[in-house]
């Protein structure tokens, strides 16, 4: 995800060249993080003799894990934007805004401005920059959209995981995303394979 977001997205400009790149990444991230959270809790549930978690609880933890990762990533984007002057939280041009900050009476009344065609930004040096087509939203819409599609991905896997636990339905292709415990037989087989490799390596050394 980090490679696709930072290297492909920022360095190779996939965010600009590929429509919906950011949306696809955050949707997949929500799905995969839910799979990781689900697998970890389910693994604990299966291996513990004193704890028996319900499918609803396991699914809820997986969903919350995915959403937490999504929120933390938005914190990272915000931190880079504010400290390094980047634009990871992409801006959106909007044509209407509502704000109590524009109330001249300072009484908390909402002021709505519609059909914005142009915004002029004037710096202390006198330089003026015009934003054609509306007003520049500085990352809020992008952040909420990212969290929304992360939510969709998390819900999608949570539903699959819940049906798998509660009804015993096959997980299908998503089963490859689960973290499963190693059985004693598999553990012994792995140890034997390591021993064979070590003996072969010892036998192949010159004396």
DRENVEXMAR-105974 format. One line per 5 residues: number of its first residue (from 1); for each residue x, z, y of C-alpha. Coordinates in Angstrom, 2 decimals. Layout:
REM DRENVEXMAR-105974
NUM = X/Z/Y  ... .
END
This chain:
REM DRENVEXMAR-105974
1 = 0.00/0.00/0.00  2.79/0.92/2.43  4.64/-2.31/1.61  1.51/-4.40/2.13  0.60/-2.54/5.32 .
6 = 3.98/-2.21/7.01  6.13/-5.04/5.68  3.54/-7.75/5.11  1.04/-6.54/7.69  3.27/-5.56/10.61 .
11 = 6.56/-7.41/10.03  5.15/-10.63/8.55  2.04/-10.45/10.78  -0.48/-10.63/7.92  -2.90/-8.63/10.07 .
16 = -3.07/-11.63/12.39  -2.52/-14.46/9.91  -4.84/-13.27/7.13  -8.41/-12.41/8.21  -9.60/-9.13/6.72 .
21 = -6.14/-8.08/5.52  -6.51/-4.57/6.93  -10.01/-4.19/5.50  -8.94/-5.25/2.01  -5.95/-2.90/2.04 .
26 = -7.96/0.16/3.02  -10.69/-0.63/0.50  -8.15/-0.94/-2.32  -6.40/2.20/-1.10  -9.65/4.16/-1.28 .
31 = -10.29/2.88/-4.80  -6.79/3.59/-6.12  -6.48/7.02/-4.50  -9.80/8.01/-6.04  -8.40/6.88/-9.40 .
36 = -5.30/9.04/-8.93  -7.32/12.08/-7.89  -9.76/11.57/-10.74  -6.99/11.23/-13.31  -5.12/14.33/-12.17 .
41 = -8.19/16.57/-12.22  -9.45/15.09/-15.49  -6.02/15.60/-17.05  -6.08/19.27/-16.02  -9.61/19.60/-17.32 .
46 = -8.73/18.15/-20.72  -5.53/20.14/-21.18  -6.91/23.53/-20.15  -8.68/25.74/-22.67  -9.96/28.16/-20.04 .
51 = -11.31/25.66/-17.52  -14.16/23.24/-18.13  -15.04/21.20/-15.06  -18.27/19.27/-14.82  -18.22/15.49/-14.28 .
56 = -19.76/16.02/-10.84  -16.94/18.35/-9.82  -14.22/16.01/-11.10  -15.82/13.08/-9.29  -16.21/15.06/-6.06 .
61 = -12.56/16.12/-6.09  -11.48/12.52/-6.70  -13.61/11.32/-3.79  -12.30/14.03/-1.46  -8.71/13.30/-2.50 .
66 = -9.12/9.64/-1.63  -10.71/10.36/1.74  -8.01/12.91/2.58  -5.29/10.35/1.92  -7.15/7.86/4.12 .
71 = -7.42/10.36/6.98  -3.75/11.33/6.68  -2.78/7.67/6.90  -4.77/7.31/10.12  -2.82/10.32/11.43 .
76 = 0.38/8.43/10.60  -0.81/5.34/12.45  -1.85/7.40/15.46  1.49/9.22/15.47  3.49/5.99/15.42 .
81 = 1.33/4.46/18.14  1.69/7.43/20.49  5.37/8.22/19.89  6.88/4.78/19.28  4.48/2.66/21.31 .
86 = 3.33/0.62/18.32  -0.12/-0.86/17.75  -0.90/0.10/14.16  -4.43/1.09/15.16  -5.50/-2.37/16.19 .
91 = -7.49/-2.74/19.40  -10.91/-4.34/19.69  -12.46/-6.05/22.70  -15.98/-4.71/23.27  -18.61/-5.87/25.73 .
96 = -20.38/-2.56/26.31  -19.39/1.10/26.62  -21.13/4.44/27.11  -19.29/7.43/28.55  -20.01/10.69/30.35 .
101 = -16.59/10.38/32.00  -18.04/7.73/34.30  -20.77/10.04/35.60  -20.09/10.51/39.34  -22.12/13.72/39.41 .
106 = -20.07/15.40/36.66  -23.24/16.65/35.01  -22.58/15.16/31.59  -24.93/12.23/32.05  -24.18/9.20/29.91 .
111 = -23.30/6.08/31.87  -23.82/2.82/30.02  -22.13/-0.43/31.03  -23.27/-3.61/29.32  -22.25/-7.28/29.35 .
116 = -18.63/-6.60/30.33  -16.89/-9.90/31.01  -13.52/-8.83/32.36  -11.42/-5.68/32.71  -8.61/-5.32/35.24 .
121 = -5.78/-2.85/34.61  -3.55/-2.10/37.61  -0.28/-0.20/37.19  1.52/1.95/39.75  3.83/-0.96/40.52 .
126 = 0.87/-3.08/41.54  0.89/-5.33/38.47  -2.59/-6.24/37.28  -3.47/-7.28/33.75  -6.85/-8.82/32.98 .
131 = -8.60/-8.40/29.65  -10.82/-11.41/29.24  -14.10/-11.10/27.40  -14.73/-7.39/27.72  -13.21/-3.93/27.61 .
136 = -10.31/-2.92/25.35  -11.15/-0.29/22.77  -7.83/1.36/21.90  -8.05/1.74/18.15  -11.22/3.79/17.69 .
141 = -13.27/1.03/16.08  -10.36/0.02/13.85  -9.86/3.61/12.70  -13.51/4.15/11.89  -13.70/0.80/10.09 .
146 = -10.66/1.73/8.00  -12.20/5.07/7.04  -15.51/3.39/6.25  -14.02/0.87/3.82  -11.85/3.64/2.34 .
151 = -15.13/5.48/1.78  -16.58/2.43/0.02  -13.57/2.15/-2.30  -13.64/5.87/-3.07  -17.36/5.82/-3.83 .
156 = -16.96/2.76/-6.07  -14.38/4.41/-8.30  -16.16/7.77/-8.20  -19.30/6.14/-9.60  -17.30/4.48/-12.37 .
161 = -15.49/7.72/-13.18  -18.69/9.75/-13.23  -20.42/7.34/-15.60  -17.35/7.42/-17.83  -17.32/11.22/-18.04 .
166 = -21.02/12.02/-18.09  -22.30/9.19/-20.28  -19.21/8.32/-22.24  -19.40/4.73/-21.06  -16.24/2.64/-21.44 .
171 = -14.17/2.59/-18.28  -13.35/-1.07/-18.77  -10.48/-2.48/-16.78  -10.27/0.67/-14.66  -9.10/2.64/-17.70 .
176 = -5.62/1.32/-17.02  -5.63/3.34/-13.79  -6.15/6.66/-15.56  -3.32/9.11/-16.17  -3.64/10.17/-19.81 .
181 = -1.82/13.01/-21.60  0.81/12.21/-24.19  -0.22/13.24/-27.69  2.18/15.25/-29.90  2.58/12.22/-32.17 .
186 = 3.51/9.99/-29.24  5.90/12.65/-27.97  7.65/12.87/-31.35  7.84/9.10/-31.59  9.43/8.89/-28.16 .
191 = 11.99/11.55/-29.08  12.84/9.72/-32.30  13.25/6.47/-30.38  15.61/8.16/-27.91  17.62/9.62/-30.81 .
196 = 17.91/6.18/-32.44  19.10/4.64/-29.18  21.72/7.36/-28.74  22.98/6.92/-32.32  23.19/3.15/-31.88 .
201 = 25.08/3.60/-28.63  27.49/6.04/-30.27  28.00/3.68/-33.19  28.78/0.80/-30.87  31.52/2.62/-28.95 .
206 = 35.13/1.64/-29.81  37.12/4.34/-31.56 .
END
